[in-house]
């Protein structure tokens, strides 16, 4: 009788599907990365959720939104603000004026950091 040597089972990190290569995992949360939905942030592969919570990305988007949003508010609502009369419509127009550049800057960063 000959005994066959059985290779020991390879232990996978907690929460990782068996057989998933390390290069296809988010380096922060260890979730499987779907093709086309992996992003390079700080030299590491990340999922969309971790990328959207990456502090440098949020900081750059916020600075862009502050600069561009302030310029747009001055152009679009400058005369209204200078008159001293503040209509209720400005309560949603001004925040939206800052939100749009934030979203555009974030989207641009995601598109440029996507790994195919």
Buried (B, 14 or more C-beta within 10 A) or exposed (E): EEEEEEEEEEEBEEEBEEEBEEEBBBBBEBBBBEEEBBBEBEEEBBBBEBBBEBEEBBEBBBEBBEEBBEEBBEEEBEEBBEEEEEEEEBEEBBEEBBEBBBEBBBEEBBEEBBEE
